[in-house]
Amino acid sequence: MGKLEGKVAWITGAGSGIGEATAHAMAKEGAIVALTGRRKEPLDTVAHAIEKAGGKALVEPGDVMDKAMAPAVVARIVKATGRLDVLVNNAGTNVTARTFAVLTPENLDYVIQANLNGAYYCVLAVLPQMRAQKDGVLIHTSSWAGRYVSPLSGTAYTASKHAVVAMSHSLNMEEFRNGIRSSVICPHEISTPILETRPVKVTEEERARMLQSEDMANLYVYIATQPPHVCINEVTIAPTWNRAYLNML
């Protein structure tokens, strides 16, 4: 029996990268995984692979920036499974125009809406069910930029990810009485599709030295499988070959 047998996990940004890897890892541990992303086709591909391996997956396309999406998806998940145990709040984005000199109000709104408001919408949608269960785990993908300010990630992304950290800690302060545990993860560079938004392109050699999506998935499964009395508040994680240290040196 897997460590997540009988559990239901909702994963946003599940069509690629961290979300895809986490969906596979949690399904392998026995969880029913609900997959959300803006494009249905990648979600169908992930779901098919999970089911082919003997797991169970629900495809729930949607954009986290749409405030009506999260409550509707949660209602369908609960109707289909009867519960919701884990939220992996993973959807996020960035823009190429990152400095104040080139940032536009439209780009700012786009990043904040995707990274912060979208995360909040999902949290607000799952809390009633988790409160009723007196149990639930929320895992939020923040960033190294959520702890350390650097020009590399850009001002809007950095601000949004700092806010995600604050949101997660605030959740623990308010919801611990309901058995709800919130973890925020602050990874340094990961080889995922979001690197395509970098102003300076990353080489394949550099990608190979970064964290991989599977590394994050292993961490998320570990957090989700801790006993109810354990809350892992925050994790910073980086590749051994940390390019931030290279810049300092």
Residue, then its C-alpha position, 0 to 999 in steps of 0.5 A: m500500500g502506498k503512503l498516500e493510499g485513500k488520499v486525494a491531491w489537487i495539483t495546479g500547473a500539472g501539465s509539465g515540470i514540477g506539477e507533472a512530476t509530482a502528479h506521477a509521484m503522488a499517484k505512485e503512492g496511491a493518491i487520486v490526483a486531480l490535474t489542473g492547467r490551462r491546456k487540456e492536452p498536456l493534462d490528458t497526456v499526464a493522466h493517461a501515463i498515470e492510469k497506464a501505470g495503474g494510478k488514478a487521475l482526474v483532468e480538471p483544466g482551468d486557469v488559476m487566474d480565473k477566480a471562479m475556477a478554483p471553487a468549481v474544480v474543488a466542488r467537482i473533485v469532492k463530488a467525485t471522490g468525497r474528499l480533498d487532502v492535499l493541495v499542491n499550489n504550483a502554477g506560476t509564471n514570469v515575464t521576460a521584461r523584469t526590471f523597473a526600466v521595462l516592466t509595464p502595468e500589464n506585465l505586473d498584473y499578469v505575474i501577480q495574478a498568476n503567482l499570488n492571486g491564483a495561489y490565494y484563490c486555490v487556498l480559499a477554495v480548499l479550506p472549507q473541505m479541509r476544515a470539515q475533515k479537520d485535516g489537510v496539507l497545502i504545499h506552495t511552490s514559491s522560489w529562492a526569490g521568495r526569500y532572497v532579492s535578486p535582479l535575476s528573477g525580476t521585481a514582480y516575480t520576487a515580490s509575488k513569491h515573497a507574498v506566497v511565503a507570507m501567505s503560507h505562514s499566515l495559514n499555519m497561524e490561523e488554521f492549525r486548530n483545524g489540523i491544516r498544515s501549510s508548507v512553502i517551498c523556496p527552490h533555487e534554479i530548476s530545469t523546467p519550462i519557466l526557464e524559457t522566459r529568462p532574458v538570457k537563455v540557459t544552456e543544456e549544461e547549466r540545466a543539467r546541474m540544476l534541480q530537476s522536477e523529480d527532486m521537487a516531486n520527492l520533496y512534495v511527497y515527503i511533506a504530504t506523507q508526514p503524520p498529522h502532528v508534523c508541519i514542515n513550515e518552509v523549505t529552501i532547496a538548491p542545487t549543489w552547483n548554486r549559480a548564486y554562489l558563483n556570482m557572489l564569488 
